[in-house]
Amino acid sequence: MTTDPSTRRSVVVLGAGGTLGAALAARFAGEPATDVVLADLSDAALAATVAGLPAERGAVETCTVDVADEAQVQAVVDRAVERFGRLDVLISNAGILSPNGRIHNLSTDDWERSFRVNVLGAVNGIKAAVGVMRPQHAGSIILTASVSGLTAWSHAAPYCATKAAVIQLAKVAAVEYARDGIRVNCVCPGTFRSGIHDGLPGSALDAIADKHPLGLGAAADLVGAYSYLASDAARWTTGSAIVVDGGYAAP
Ligand SMILES: NC(=O)c1ccc[n+]([C@@H]2O[C@H](COP(=O)([O-])OP(=O)(O)OC[C@H]3O[C@@H](n4cnc5c(N)ncnc54)[C@H](O)[C@@H]3O)[C@@H](O)[C@H]2O)c1
């Protein structure tokens, strides 16, 4: 493992305890010159993610965070800077499904919860990251959106609306920070098996699978898009919403 700080990069993953977060953590931590800060609301989920990391890896820090809380997100980024001296990539990946219901049956609390985690969480990630990346004049911010931000899902209006907001947030942030050397993009996954579906009946997941020409995905099918956006190969890519959805949005 190289120890020259000028040749290393540091990556923060918010929402690292979930299915996709664990796959992203394993990909980035497994790169020999990459150090990671893994953060999640759930300490148990974070511990499971760390247990699944490859043996050959860079340094790993973990933090408990509620992404809806600006100060807590700032503390995660502060940890990355204290430990690794810089922040090269921030991945805003925490997200929650909204309760199943038509718009008139969903409460203000349902809407606020979705917006606080899915949208404000991403905003807090961007704010904390640009505080470090602007002085560096370099950085890549990647937001996890969803094809539900591009297509209409009945009974999931808060989820769809918040993911559409994330896509637009990435575009505006890309324009605002391009001259600061910061790229901002999002990934729009189709449905892949994960803990987010724990409350859904199997039949519902089967019906969703039928709408994906390539069937349901797995978290491993998504990591390549993040890896690309985090890399120098994507140096001319900003404001993009990369759809990785098994063909869901194609028809
Ligand atoms: N699974 C899918 O089919 C799918 C499709 C499109 C987009 N996504 C998005 O992918 C991302 C990852 O989801 P996943 O499918 O791996 O689900 P998951 O439930 O396995 O992971 C989500 C993680 O976010 C964490 N989290 C929730 N609220 C948080 C908060 N307030 N602060 C910090 N962490 C919090 C959870 O503890 C969990 O570890 C989410 O943004 C989700 O919306 C998932």
The ligand as an SDF file (V2000), in Angstrom:
LIG
                    3D

 44 48  0  0  0  0  0  0  0  0999 V2000
  -32.7720   -1.0060   -4.5580 N   0  0  0  0  0  0  0  0  0  0  0  0
  -33.3000   -0.4140   -5.6140 C   0  0  0  0  0  0  0  0  0  0  0  0
  -34.0330   -1.0380   -6.4010 O   0  0  0  0  0  0  0  0  0  0  0  0
  -32.9750    1.0220   -5.8980 C   0  0  0  0  0  0  0  0  0  0  0  0
  -33.3350    1.5330   -7.1500 C   0  0  0  0  0  0  0  0  0  0  0  0
  -33.0420    2.8660   -7.4350 C   0  0  0  0  0  0  0  0  0  0  0  0
  -32.3920    3.6420   -6.4890 C   0  0  0  0  0  0  0  0  0  0  0  0
  -32.0670    3.1040   -5.2830 N   0  0  0  0  0  0  0  0  0  0  0  0
  -31.3750    3.9690   -4.3440 C   0  0  0  0  0  0  0  0  0  0  0  0
  -30.1430    3.3720   -3.9930 O   0  0  0  0  0  0  0  0  0  0  0  0
  -29.7180    3.8890   -2.7150 C   0  0  0  0  0  0  0  0  0  0  0  0
  -29.2590    2.7260   -1.8520 C   0  0  0  0  0  0  0  0  0  0  0  0
  -30.3960    1.9380   -1.5370 O   0  0  0  0  0  0  0  0  0  0  0  0
  -30.3670    0.3470   -1.3790 P   0  0  0  0  0  0  0  0  0  0  0  0
  -31.2730   -0.1860   -2.4050 O   0  0  0  0  0  0  0  0  0  0  0  0
  -28.9850   -0.1530   -1.2630 O   0  0  0  0  0  0  0  0  0  0  0  0
  -31.1960    0.2280   -0.0210 O   0  0  0  0  0  0  0  0  0  0  0  0
  -30.7550   -0.1030    1.4740 P   0  0  0  0  0  0  0  0  0  0  0  0
  -31.9820    0.1030    2.2930 O   0  0  0  0  0  0  0  0  0  0  0  0
  -30.0880   -1.4300    1.4940 O   0  0  0  0  0  0  0  0  0  0  0  0
  -29.6820    1.0350    1.7990 O   0  0  0  0  0  0  0  0  0  0  0  0
  -30.0300    2.3360    2.1790 C   0  0  0  0  0  0  0  0  0  0  0  0
  -29.1050    2.7600    3.2990 C   0  0  0  0  0  0  0  0  0  0  0  0
  -29.3820    4.1170    3.6220 O   0  0  0  0  0  0  0  0  0  0  0  0
  -29.3120    4.2260    5.0420 C   0  0  0  0  0  0  0  0  0  0  0  0
  -30.0870    5.3750    5.4930 N   0  0  0  0  0  0  0  0  0  0  0  0
  -31.4350    5.5330    5.4810 C   0  0  0  0  0  0  0  0  0  0  0  0
  -31.7570    6.7140    6.0150 N   0  0  0  0  0  0  0  0  0  0  0  0
  -30.5860    7.3090    6.3640 C   0  0  0  0  0  0  0  0  0  0  0  0
  -30.2620    8.5470    6.9710 C   0  0  0  0  0  0  0  0  0  0  0  0
  -31.2270    9.4230    7.3440 N   0  0  0  0  0  0  0  0  0  0  0  0
  -28.9600    8.8440    7.1840 N   0  0  0  0  0  0  0  0  0  0  0  0
  -27.9890    7.9630    6.8270 C   0  0  0  0  0  0  0  0  0  0  0  0
  -28.2350    6.7800    6.2660 N   0  0  0  0  0  0  0  0  0  0  0  0
  -29.5180    6.4580    6.0440 C   0  0  0  0  0  0  0  0  0  0  0  0
  -29.8950    2.9230    5.5680 C   0  0  0  0  0  0  0  0  0  0  0  0
  -29.5130    2.6840    6.9130 O   0  0  0  0  0  0  0  0  0  0  0  0
  -29.3230    1.9260    4.5780 C   0  0  0  0  0  0  0  0  0  0  0  0
  -28.0790    1.4160    5.0460 O   0  0  0  0  0  0  0  0  0  0  0  0
  -30.9060    4.6730   -2.1610 C   0  0  0  0  0  0  0  0  0  0  0  0
  -30.6950    6.0530   -2.3790 O   0  0  0  0  0  0  0  0  0  0  0  0
  -32.0700    4.1790   -2.9980 C   0  0  0  0  0  0  0  0  0  0  0  0
  -33.1120    5.1220   -3.0830 O   0  0  0  0  0  0  0  0  0  0  0  0
  -32.3420    1.8210   -4.9630 C   0  0  0  0  0  0  0  0  0  0  0  0
  1  2  1  0
  2  3  2  0
  2  4  1  0
  4  5  1  0
  4 44  2  0
  5  6  2  0
  6  7  1  0
  7  8  2  0
  8  9  1  0
  8 44  1  0
  9 10  1  0
  9 42  1  0
 10 11  1  0
 11 12  1  0
 11 40  1  0
 12 13  1  0
 13 14  1  0
 14 15  2  0
 14 16  1  0
 14 17  1  0
 17 18  1  0
 18 19  2  0
 18 20  1  0
 18 21  1  0
 21 22  1  0
 22 23  1  0
 23 24  1  0
 23 38  1  0
 24 25  1  0
 25 26  1  0
 25 36  1  0
 26 27  1  0
 26 35  1  0
 27 28  2  0
 28 29  1  0
 29 30  1  0
 29 35  2  0
 30 31  1  0
 30 32  2  0
 32 33  1  0
 33 34  2  0
 34 35  1  0
 36 37  1  0
 36 38  1  0
 38 39  1  0
 40 41  1  0
 40 42  1  0
 42 43  1  0
M  CHG  2   8   1  16  -1
M  END
$$$$
